[in-house]
Amino acid sequence: MKLKLKYYSEEDGELCYPLQHFIDEDSEPVVLIEMSKDIGGDMWCTETLTFVEDYCGNGCKDYNPCNGKSGRCRSLKNGFIETGKKIILKNGIAIPMDKNDKIANDKNT
């Protein structure tokens, strides 16, 4: 199974997106922080755009169980946590950064 990574903008990011989102949206260079799924962690509701702390069920107006009867809501998704890696996206090319926030393998910095 391939690990699904997402990214958020260091400048103004609250929501994380696949890398293609930033390639399509940003014309200026942007620093992105890599995120991976937080299996077993807090769940993200795609309807309310918030983390669900308690049970999501009949008390929620957006509740829509996967099986049509009861159980997990279709709107609940895994949360994401930082991996500690950053990239600079410039002209559609992802350039890795090292732990000192410099371009990795760049002999000019």
C-alpha positions as CSV (number, residue, x, y, z in Angstrom):
1,M,0.0,0.0,0.0
2,K,1.4,3.4,-1.0
3,L,1.7,6.0,1.7
4,K,-0.6,9.0,0.8
5,L,1.2,12.2,1.5
6,K,-0.4,15.6,1.7
7,Y,1.1,19.1,2.2
8,Y,0.2,22.4,3.7
9,S,1.6,25.9,3.1
10,E,4.0,27.1,5.8
11,E,2.7,30.7,5.3
12,D,-1.1,30.3,5.5
13,G,-1.9,26.6,5.7
14,E,-4.6,25.1,7.9
15,L,-5.8,22.5,5.5
16,C,-3.6,20.0,3.7
17,Y,-3.9,19.0,0.1
18,P,-2.2,16.7,-2.4
19,L,0.9,18.2,-4.0
20,Q,-0.9,18.6,-7.3
21,H,-3.2,21.2,-5.7
22,F,-0.3,23.5,-5.1
23,I,1.2,22.8,-8.5
24,D,-2.1,23.9,-10.1
25,E,-2.7,26.9,-7.7
26,D,0.6,28.5,-6.9
27,S,2.6,30.5,-9.4
28,E,5.0,31.9,-6.8
29,P,7.5,29.7,-4.9
30,V,6.0,28.3,-1.8
31,V,7.4,26.3,1.2
32,L,5.3,23.2,1.9
33,I,5.3,21.0,4.9
34,E,4.8,17.2,4.3
35,M,2.0,15.4,6.1
36,S,1.1,11.7,6.5
37,K,-2.1,10.0,7.7
38,D,-2.5,9.9,11.4
39,I,-3.9,6.3,11.7
40,G,-5.8,6.0,15.0
41,G,-5.7,9.7,15.7
42,D,-8.4,12.3,15.5
43,M,-10.8,12.1,12.6
44,W,-11.5,15.0,10.2
45,C,-15.0,15.9,9.2
46,T,-15.2,17.0,5.5
47,E,-18.6,18.6,6.1
48,T,-17.8,20.8,9.1
49,L,-14.0,21.1,8.4
50,T,-13.2,20.3,12.0
51,F,-11.7,17.5,14.0
52,V,-14.3,15.3,15.7
53,E,-13.5,14.8,19.3
54,D,-16.6,12.8,20.3
55,Y,-18.7,10.3,18.6
56,C,-20.2,11.5,15.3
57,G,-23.8,10.2,15.0
58,N,-27.4,11.0,15.0
59,G,-26.8,14.2,16.9
60,C,-25.0,15.7,13.8
61,K,-27.1,17.2,11.0
62,D,-24.5,16.0,8.5
63,Y,-24.4,12.4,9.7
64,N,-24.5,9.9,6.8
65,P,-23.4,6.4,7.8
66,C,-21.4,4.4,5.3
67,N,-23.7,1.4,5.4
68,G,-26.9,3.6,5.3
69,K,-28.0,2.5,8.8
70,S,-25.5,3.2,11.6
71,G,-21.7,3.4,12.2
72,R,-19.0,5.4,10.8
73,C,-20.0,8.5,8.9
74,R,-19.0,9.0,5.2
75,S,-17.7,12.4,6.0
76,L,-15.0,11.2,8.5
77,K,-11.5,11.0,7.2
78,N,-8.1,10.4,8.9
79,G,-6.3,13.4,10.2
80,F,-2.7,14.1,9.2
81,I,0.5,14.8,11.1
82,E,3.7,16.5,10.1
83,T,6.5,14.2,8.9
84,G,9.2,16.8,9.7
85,K,10.1,17.2,6.0
86,K,9.7,20.4,4.0
87,I,9.9,21.2,0.3
88,I,10.0,24.3,-1.8
89,L,7.6,24.2,-4.8
90,K,9.0,26.4,-7.5
91,N,7.7,26.3,-11.1
92,G,6.0,23.0,-10.5
93,I,9.1,21.3,-9.2
94,A,9.4,20.0,-5.6
95,I,12.8,20.8,-4.1
96,P,13.6,19.0,-0.8
97,M,14.8,21.1,2.2
98,D,17.2,19.9,4.9
99,K,16.6,20.2,8.6
100,N,18.2,23.7,8.6
101,D,15.5,24.9,6.1
102,K,18.1,25.1,3.3
103,I,17.7,23.4,-0.1
104,A,19.1,19.9,0.3
105,N,22.2,19.0,-1.7
106,D,22.6,22.7,-2.8
107,K,26.3,23.5,-2.7
108,N,25.6,27.3,-3.1
109,T,23.9,27.7,0.3
